[in-house]
C-alpha cells in the first residue's frame, strides 16, 4: 500500500483529508497520508512542496522458499 509524504519547502499549505481535519505546513514541516485516504491541498502562500510516494516494508509480504547464500 502506498503512503504519501508531503514536505513543505517554502510557503504555507494545508492538507485536507477525508478524516475531517486540515493540517497546516510551513517551511521544513512534513505530513504523511495513509494509504486509501483521500486528500487535497490548500495553498495559503506561494509554495514549493515535495511529494514522496513510498511503500512501507512489511516482512509478512514476502514468502521465501529458501534463504540466499553468501556473495
C-alpha positions, 0 to 999 in steps of 0.5 A: 500500500502506498503512503504519501509524504508531503514536505513543505519547502517554502510557503504555507499549505494545508492538507485536507483529508477525508478524516475531517481535519486540515493540517497546516505546513510551513517551511521544513514541516512534513505530513504523511497520508495513509494509504486509501485516504483521500486528500487535497491541498490548500495553498495559503502562500506561494509554495514549493512542496515535495511529494514522496510516494513510498511503500512501507516494508512489511516482512509478512509480504514476502514468502521465501522458499529458501534463504540466499547464500553468501556473495 
